[in-house]
Amino acid sequence: MDRQPGMSVRLKLTLSYAGFLMLAGVLLLAVVWVFLLRYVPETIYTGPPGPLTRPGLVDVPDRSDLLAAFVPKAAAMLAFLLLFSLLGGWLLAGSMLAPLTRITNATRLTGNGSLSHRIQLEGRGDEFRELADAFDTMLARLEAHDAEQRRFAANASHELRTPLAITQTLLDVARGDPDRDNGELVERLHTVNARAIDLTEALLLLSRANQRSFTREHVDLSLAMEEATETLLPLAEKRGVTIETAGDTTPTIGSHALLLQLTTNLLHNAIVHNVAGRGTVWATAGVRAGSAVLTVENTGEQLTPQFVATLGEPFQRGTQRIRTDHAGVGLGLAIVRSITQAHDGTLTLTARPAGGLRVTVRLPAAPPHTGEVAAHSAAGSSTSTPTDN
């Protein structure tokens, strides 16, 4: 934004200091003048001259003499005070505004694209140092977010390039051998195209969650958990996985569609990354310590804490996911994390000692609606869905 040039803050502070000091000096001199006038009469009557008059005793100053002696010295003192206040105010304002200069320089560097610079203002805490620390924290978050976005863009480009390259190869093969049966080719193209569509939809959903562009409403996480369980029950039966759900009314505020997607992703991951034919998934929901808590656990292979810490990253895949027919696009837990952050919640991933993963989502709780409580009571607070093993 273009602005007209004006006085610097340092000059404004200098003039303010000088003006205040001059005003204080004038008031002080006025008080002194009023105090002296109380003891000096307007005129001195010495009487007619005579033989008894002693000249040394009648030389008493009056107010005119006081005015002639006081005003020049007061003016000189005010002039000295003006120069002293301007010089001192300029030096003092420069010392006070030095931290602001460093903050301004850091802001300019940030505007030019440098996010690695930090102010690191030394000294004890005050308003400028609080501002500098807050700015450093903001820069650290921006740098981490920028690095994450660059990594995400690179991974997304790679993931999108793979199905496109496969499609191009299949089309080149079909063009080079026109007499070949195209049934297998069409099937493979359908699979690759479906994967590309799933990846695109996942990217759009992830972008929507990151932008927080959704309408907030009253949502019961336990009902969303039951709805997701019913949707994924055929997949669980196909894989021989048992889903056990339990929970009370778990009200929160957010997007019903996104929170349902969050719950679906967690249950889908728990089913797919499980022990085929004899695995179990436990899903619970409830209010704890003022938070709406959703927990999904599953049996499975042993996971290291280092590996678990990376599962929330985009396009992070375990070896089992790659080998399965439900390979997905590597954005399941990344979407869960983004949706959780968009709802001001926290996501915790923990490796189970017996194998498998425990995922805990904590969201701000909200007062339950009467209709939701009644609906939840009618549906029952716990559900067990065993499957054929």
Wavefront OBJ file of the C-alpha trace (Angstrom):
o trace
v 0.000 0.000 0.000
v 1.506 3.344 -1.100
v 1.542 6.043 1.577
v 2.624 9.663 1.639
v 5.975 10.177 3.434
v 5.678 11.443 6.982
v 7.689 11.995 10.126
v 9.503 9.012 11.545
v 8.439 7.525 14.845
v 11.824 8.482 16.294
v 11.261 12.145 15.412
v 7.730 12.058 16.793
v 8.964 10.588 20.062
v 11.759 13.169 20.230
v 9.337 16.050 19.772
v 6.991 14.481 22.299
v 9.769 14.141 24.885
v 10.947 17.692 24.219
v 7.435 19.129 24.379
v 6.676 17.342 27.630
v 9.969 18.450 29.200
v 9.451 22.041 28.075
v 5.943 22.060 29.510
v 7.260 20.699 32.798
v 9.989 23.403 32.824
v 7.494 26.203 32.146
v 5.195 24.954 34.907
v 8.132 24.744 37.313
v 9.217 28.291 36.519
v 5.636 29.503 36.917
v 5.460 27.948 40.370
v 8.771 29.554 41.331
v 7.583 32.933 40.030
v 4.335 32.773 42.001
v 6.259 31.698 45.114
v 8.681 34.668 44.796
v 5.860 37.157 44.271
v 4.487 36.314 47.708
v 7.600 37.760 49.348
v 8.349 40.698 47.066
v 6.062 43.797 47.256
v 5.073 45.726 44.190
v 6.912 48.947 45.357
v 9.109 49.936 48.306
v 8.364 53.230 50.143
v 11.565 54.637 51.605
v 10.134 57.998 52.924
v 11.507 61.546 52.370
v 15.248 61.961 52.557
v 16.477 63.376 55.790
v 19.403 63.486 58.108
v 18.343 60.217 59.784
v 18.058 58.317 56.532
v 20.689 55.640 55.990
v 21.064 54.899 52.280
v 22.331 51.376 52.843
v 19.043 50.385 54.500
v 16.587 51.601 51.833
v 18.032 49.711 48.777
v 15.250 47.016 48.683
v 14.247 45.424 45.264
v 10.641 45.475 44.174
v 8.743 43.344 41.602
v 10.098 45.270 38.638
v 13.627 44.474 39.747
v 12.660 40.819 40.246
v 11.121 40.670 36.752
v 14.232 42.196 35.182
v 16.466 39.680 36.934
v 14.285 36.544 36.592
v 13.026 36.651 32.994
v 16.407 36.602 31.137
v 17.721 33.735 33.249
v 14.450 31.787 32.860
v 14.554 32.268 29.083
v 18.160 31.075 28.950
v 17.279 28.044 31.041
v 14.329 27.198 28.784
v 16.537 27.462 25.690
v 19.092 25.128 27.267
v 16.279 22.782 28.323
v 14.936 22.734 24.752
v 18.300 21.758 23.274
v 18.896 19.187 26.007
v 15.426 17.641 25.580
v 15.771 17.420 21.777
v 19.196 15.778 21.942
v 18.308 13.509 24.835
v 14.934 12.625 23.329
v 16.569 11.729 19.995
v 19.109 9.428 21.657
v 16.535 7.904 23.993
v 14.033 7.292 21.177
v 16.752 5.648 19.080
v 17.643 3.324 21.937
v 14.006 2.464 22.555
v 13.252 1.807 18.867
v 16.357 -0.283 18.123
v 14.468 -3.604 18.646
v 11.716 -2.362 16.325
v 14.322 -1.760 13.619
v 15.481 -5.379 13.881
v 11.891 -6.585 13.686
v 11.295 -4.421 10.603
v 14.412 -5.781 8.883
v 13.317 -9.345 9.640
v 9.882 -8.572 8.198
v 11.456 -7.287 4.989
v 13.551 -10.440 4.689
v 10.412 -12.526 5.192
v 8.623 -10.528 2.506
v 11.476 -11.358 0.114
v 10.963 -15.072 0.729
v 13.490 -15.779 3.493
v 11.784 -17.775 6.237
v 14.941 -19.055 7.939
v 15.816 -15.676 9.500
v 15.109 -15.201 13.210
v 15.206 -12.025 15.300
v 16.333 -13.675 18.549
v 16.084 -10.436 20.509
v 18.179 -10.655 23.646
v 17.470 -9.107 27.029
v 14.719 -9.340 29.595
v 11.094 -9.597 28.639
v 9.159 -6.509 27.575
v 6.655 -5.579 24.872
v 9.259 -5.495 22.078
v 10.749 -8.828 23.086
v 7.304 -10.408 23.296
v 6.636 -9.132 19.781
v 9.978 -10.488 18.562
v 9.384 -13.900 20.159
v 5.880 -14.066 18.653
v 7.343 -13.136 15.253
v 10.032 -15.827 15.556
v 7.371 -18.395 16.439
v 5.298 -17.344 13.445
v 8.342 -17.623 11.170
v 9.103 -21.118 12.478
v 5.549 -22.228 11.762
v 5.565 -20.619 8.322
v 8.866 -22.290 7.475
v 7.581 -25.682 8.614
v 4.312 -25.165 6.713
v 6.177 -24.069 3.594
v 8.458 -27.110 3.774
v 5.442 -29.356 4.255
v 3.647 -27.804 1.298
v 6.708 -28.202 -0.922
v 7.062 -31.816 0.111
v 3.348 -32.382 -0.395
v 3.429 -30.799 -3.855
v 6.400 -32.953 -4.849
v 4.734 -36.115 -3.560
v 1.415 -35.246 -5.183
v 3.118 -34.593 -8.510
v 4.890 -37.924 -8.272
v 1.712 -39.787 -7.308
v -0.297 -38.207 -10.121
v 2.464 -38.794 -12.658
v 2.521 -42.535 -11.960
v -1.039 -43.399 -13.158
v -0.682 -41.002 -16.080
v 2.561 -42.668 -17.142
v 0.971 -46.123 -16.839
v -1.993 -44.989 -18.921
v 0.315 -43.581 -21.585
v 2.277 -46.838 -21.707
v -0.867 -48.947 -22.061
v -2.146 -46.720 -24.839
v 1.183 -46.915 -26.662
v 1.101 -50.721 -26.436
v -2.450 -50.795 -27.812
v -1.504 -48.485 -30.647
v 1.513 -50.623 -31.560
v -0.516 -53.889 -31.578
v -3.999 -53.130 -32.991
v -4.863 -56.848 -33.308
v -4.421 -57.460 -29.577
v -7.459 -58.227 -27.383
v -8.334 -54.953 -25.636
v -10.328 -56.509 -22.796
v -7.351 -56.736 -20.452
v -6.196 -53.288 -21.541
v -9.566 -51.722 -20.756
v -9.618 -53.381 -17.340
v -6.150 -52.123 -16.462
v -6.994 -48.632 -17.729
v -10.119 -48.682 -15.582
v -8.072 -49.582 -12.507
v -5.463 -46.909 -13.149
v -8.124 -44.287 -13.870
v -10.010 -45.160 -10.683
v -6.801 -44.719 -8.710
v -6.192 -41.309 -10.283
v -9.771 -40.255 -9.464
v -9.407 -41.416 -5.858
v -6.148 -39.505 -5.522
v -7.680 -36.335 -6.964
v -10.695 -36.533 -4.658
v -8.420 -37.122 -1.677
v -6.326 -34.087 -2.594
v -9.453 -31.935 -2.906
v -10.723 -33.164 0.456
v -7.340 -32.469 2.049
v -7.306 -28.957 0.587
v -10.844 -28.315 1.851
v -9.894 -29.398 5.356
v -6.744 -27.264 5.362
v -8.676 -24.179 4.251
v -11.415 -24.742 6.880
v -14.007 -23.851 4.255
v -16.944 -25.673 5.795
v -20.085 -24.901 7.768
v -19.962 -25.782 11.455
v -22.885 -27.621 12.998
v -23.692 -29.917 15.908
v -22.218 -33.406 15.320
v -22.310 -36.552 17.457
v -19.092 -38.511 16.930
v -20.660 -41.718 18.236
v -23.365 -41.589 15.560
v -20.737 -40.881 12.901
v -18.793 -43.902 14.178
v -21.852 -46.143 13.881
v -22.593 -44.841 10.372
v -19.017 -45.486 9.234
v -19.117 -48.971 10.792
v -22.244 -49.892 8.842
v -20.662 -48.617 5.626
v -17.448 -50.612 6.079
v -19.049 -53.769 7.441
v -18.933 -55.586 4.039
v -15.202 -54.895 3.756
v -14.636 -56.162 7.302
v -16.612 -59.340 6.594
v -14.656 -59.933 3.397
v -11.379 -59.703 5.295
v -12.579 -61.649 8.326
v -12.137 -58.699 10.704
v -14.374 -58.120 13.720
v -15.465 -54.562 14.508
v -16.478 -53.771 18.084
v -17.927 -50.349 18.828
v -18.938 -48.752 22.108
v -19.649 -45.229 23.206
v -21.957 -42.619 24.645
v -23.203 -39.383 23.171
v -20.124 -37.481 22.005
v -21.185 -33.997 20.866
v -18.848 -31.592 19.101
v -19.068 -28.688 16.667
v -17.866 -29.055 13.076
v -18.620 -30.390 9.621
v -20.654 -33.596 9.648
v -19.290 -34.650 6.250
v -15.650 -34.110 7.248
v -16.015 -35.782 10.643
v -17.751 -38.737 8.988
v -14.850 -38.922 6.513
v -12.426 -38.821 9.451
v -14.178 -41.728 11.158
v -14.438 -43.684 7.909
v -10.738 -43.258 7.172
v -9.762 -44.444 10.649
v -11.958 -47.540 10.477
v -10.892 -48.304 6.890
v -7.214 -48.140 7.849
v -7.859 -50.311 10.895
v -9.578 -52.944 8.741
v -7.037 -52.958 5.912
v -3.922 -52.906 8.134
v -5.005 -55.870 10.227
v -4.559 -59.598 10.615
v -6.513 -61.132 7.759
v -9.122 -63.655 8.871
v -8.701 -63.114 12.620
v -8.230 -59.409 13.199
v -10.198 -57.098 15.471
v -11.009 -53.402 15.442
v -12.134 -51.536 18.555
v -13.851 -48.156 18.157
v -15.016 -46.097 21.132
v -16.401 -42.586 21.511
v -17.156 -40.490 24.574
v -16.602 -37.238 26.430
v -13.531 -37.114 28.669
v -12.211 -34.096 30.560
v -14.242 -31.676 28.461
v -13.179 -33.183 25.117
v -14.994 -35.332 22.582
v -12.714 -38.360 22.194
v -12.787 -40.933 19.392
v -10.415 -43.911 19.689
v -9.840 -46.592 17.037
v -7.541 -49.565 17.716
v -6.678 -52.561 15.595
v -4.624 -55.701 15.817
v -1.765 -56.101 13.396
v 1.967 -56.322 13.023
v 4.414 -54.729 15.449
v 5.106 -51.086 14.664
v 8.052 -49.003 15.814
v 7.467 -45.550 17.368
v 9.616 -43.990 14.628
v 7.406 -45.472 11.909
v 4.192 -44.514 13.715
v 5.387 -40.898 13.921
v 5.449 -40.705 10.096
v 2.014 -42.203 9.422
v 0.289 -38.812 9.495
v 2.443 -37.518 6.642
v 0.903 -37.379 3.148
v 1.605 -40.390 0.907
v 3.154 -42.380 3.749
v 2.510 -46.074 3.175
v 3.370 -49.185 5.080
v 4.518 -52.320 3.331
v 1.240 -54.090 3.995
v -0.749 -51.338 2.313
v 1.297 -51.636 -0.828
v 0.709 -55.354 -1.053
v -3.062 -55.209 -0.640
v -5.749 -54.589 -3.180
v -6.928 -51.659 -1.064
v -3.681 -49.769 -1.485
v -5.366 -46.395 -1.302
v -3.515 -43.218 -2.157
v -1.495 -42.678 1.009
v -3.623 -39.785 2.270
v -5.915 -41.527 4.783
v -4.242 -40.461 8.019
v -3.047 -37.194 6.464
v -6.690 -36.301 5.819
v -7.577 -37.364 9.367
v -4.870 -35.098 10.738
v -5.968 -32.128 8.606
v -9.626 -32.560 9.555
v -8.658 -32.811 13.228
v -6.569 -29.634 13.052
v -9.341 -27.826 11.166
v -11.652 -28.633 14.100
v -9.090 -27.386 16.673
v -8.411 -30.924 17.877
v -5.412 -33.177 18.422
v -4.453 -36.492 16.802
v -2.393 -39.076 18.678
v -0.912 -42.199 17.066
v 0.413 -44.925 19.350
v 1.795 -48.374 18.602
v -0.001 -51.090 20.575
v 2.313 -53.373 22.601
v 0.563 -56.461 21.215
v 0.775 -55.193 17.641
v -1.316 -52.805 15.622
v -2.121 -49.140 16.062
v -4.156 -46.961 18.422
v -5.457 -43.661 17.048
v -7.023 -41.090 19.377
v -8.817 -37.966 18.159
v -9.677 -35.241 20.691
v -12.040 -32.450 19.684
v -13.638 -29.659 21.720
v -16.844 -30.984 23.269
v -20.185 -29.220 22.835
v -23.453 -29.387 24.816
v -25.567 -32.256 23.435
v -28.813 -31.621 21.587
v -31.931 -33.155 23.095
v -32.842 -34.834 19.819
v -29.414 -36.402 19.497
v -29.529 -37.800 23.016
v -32.900 -39.422 22.372
v -31.788 -40.842 19.014
v -28.627 -42.248 20.526
v -30.516 -43.838 23.396
v -32.898 -45.513 20.959
v -30.038 -46.819 18.810
v -28.128 -48.207 21.792
v -24.782 -47.185 23.188
v -22.721 -50.179 22.036
v -22.611 -52.373 18.973
v -20.652 -55.510 18.177
v -20.378 -56.725 14.598
v -18.749 -60.136 14.490
v -17.764 -61.595 11.160
v -17.292 -65.071 9.832
v -13.745 -66.251 10.321
l 1 2 3 4 5 6 7 8 9 10 11 12 13 14 15 16 17 18 19 20 21 22 23 24 25 26 27 28 29 30 31 32 33 34 35 36 37 38 39 40 41 42 43 44 45 46 47 48 49 50 51 52 53 54 55 56 57 58 59 60 61 62 63 64 65 66 67 68 69 70 71 72 73 74 75 76 77 78 79 80 81 82 83 84 85 86 87 88 89 90 91 92 93 94 95 96 97 98 99 100 101 102 103 104 105 106 107 108 109 110 111 112 113 114 115 116 117 118 119 120 121 122 123 124 125 126 127 128 129 130 131 132 133 134 135 136 137 138 139 140 141 142 143 144 145 146 147 148 149 150 151 152 153 154 155 156 157 158 159 160 161 162 163 164 165 166 167 168 169 170 171 172 173 174 175 176 177 178 179 180 181 182 183 184 185 186 187 188 189 190 191 192 193 194 195 196 197 198 199 200 201 202 203 204 205 206 207 208 209 210 211 212 213 214 215 216 217 218 219 220 221 222 223 224 225 226 227 228 229 230 231 232 233 234 235 236 237 238 239 240 241 242 243 244 245 246 247 248 249 250 251 252 253 254 255 256 257 258 259 260 261 262 263 264 265 266 267 268 269 270 271 272 273 274 275 276 277 278 279 280 281 282 283 284 285 286 287 288 289 290 291 292 293 294 295 296 297 298 299 300 301 302 303 304 305 306 307 308 309 310 311 312 313 314 315 316 317 318 319 320 321 322 323 324 325 326 327 328 329 330 331 332 333 334 335 336 337 338 339 340 341 342 343 344 345 346 347 348 349 350 351 352 353 354 355 356 357 358 359 360 361 362 363 364 365 366 367 368 369 370 371 372 373 374 375 376 377 378 379 380 381 382 383 384 385 386 387 388 389
